[in-house]
Amino acid sequence: MPSGLVALALGGFGIGLTEFLIAGLLPQVASSFAVSEAAAGWLISWYALSVAVGAIALTAATARLPRKTVLVGLVALFVVGNLLSAVAPSYPVMLLGRIVAALCHGSFFGIGSLVARSLVAPEKKSRAVAVMFAGLTLANVLGVPFGALVGERWGWRAAFWAVTAIGVLALAGIAALVPDGAGETRPPTVTGHSHPAPADSLRAQFRAFRSWQVWLTLTATALSYGGMFGAFSYIAYTFTEVGGFSPSDVAWLLMVYGVGLVVGNLVGGRAADHDRDRALVLALLGLAVTLAVFGLLAGSATASVILVFLMGLFGFASVPGMITRVTDFAHGAALAASANVSASNIGNALGAWLGGLAITAGLGYTAPLYVGAGIVLISVIVMAVAARQAKSPARQTGHCL
């Protein structure tokens, strides 16, 4: 494993911790700044919104800069944001720190995926992306308990100091271990040819979005995330109100889900390197079936444990393949890779909204699982169409504009 990949994974771990740990710290933060629980919740909402905006804005703004330089700058921004949160004298400064830290999130994973795949042989590109995302999936497992543990022992500020330190280590690691020029050669195109990447103008970056395959992949990403996180957003209620678990059980059940994310990410990366489109269709189909069966068997404690693991496994198995797919058809445009991260966040918001509507309509706490299954099933259809079109040489690079 190239040492540069380890540095990228460490950066992903730190960014993931920042995203997830706040959930376990909200009561302390609200008390510290004397704000309501709802106001404290904006620290999560504004983070998610800033991820979606920053992914496009920062990637577009840095299109002409060397990708290693951009990554170092993004991690520096991450460090500044968490440092602001750690020393924040007031709630507005804390919120600003969260926004600053979030701005780097989408661009880091978008540009980082291009750098990661350039560090290995072409036949291992999806596995390389999976290694980088392993940091994010581990953070999903450890983020909430890490924040709660550190916050309980040393206060919520200590958690942000710890994440700041991880950011500094990642910054040093990327600067020292990622080779200069990494990611500056475009990935092989769908016809198998690669070529040096010229200085990308903003127009050249947006030109990648003329491809139907790029849009189909982004749509499949948004729908798959929307289905999974639409169900996941209300999973605690499903566990306690339907499965009969106690509120104290939810933490370890979420860790089971997180372990599924880690396994799915690594397995999905390896499978995508063998037959990417087939692996993506099967992963999405597996997720749709899992969510539907979960809705049927949510009243069984044993089935719930197994199915929440499978939900994480199938849910993240498509991530490495989706990223390498969109960057291949976008001919290495970093903006397309970052747009994939934005698409996932848009999907998260859509899925959570639809799941909430189902509960409000009185359909019960299993309804988000069925809604999620339906959304993911649409993503299966979209991905199947994309895969079929990709097999036709005349349609591989077809433009929609």
PyMOL commands that set and color helices and strands:
alter all, ss='L'
color gray80, all
select helices_A, chain A and resi 3-24+26-33+37-61+67-87+91-118+122-154+156-177+202-210+212-232+235-242+247-297+301-317+319-329+334-360+367-390
alter helices_A, ss='H'
color red, helices_A
deselect
rebuild
show_as cartoon
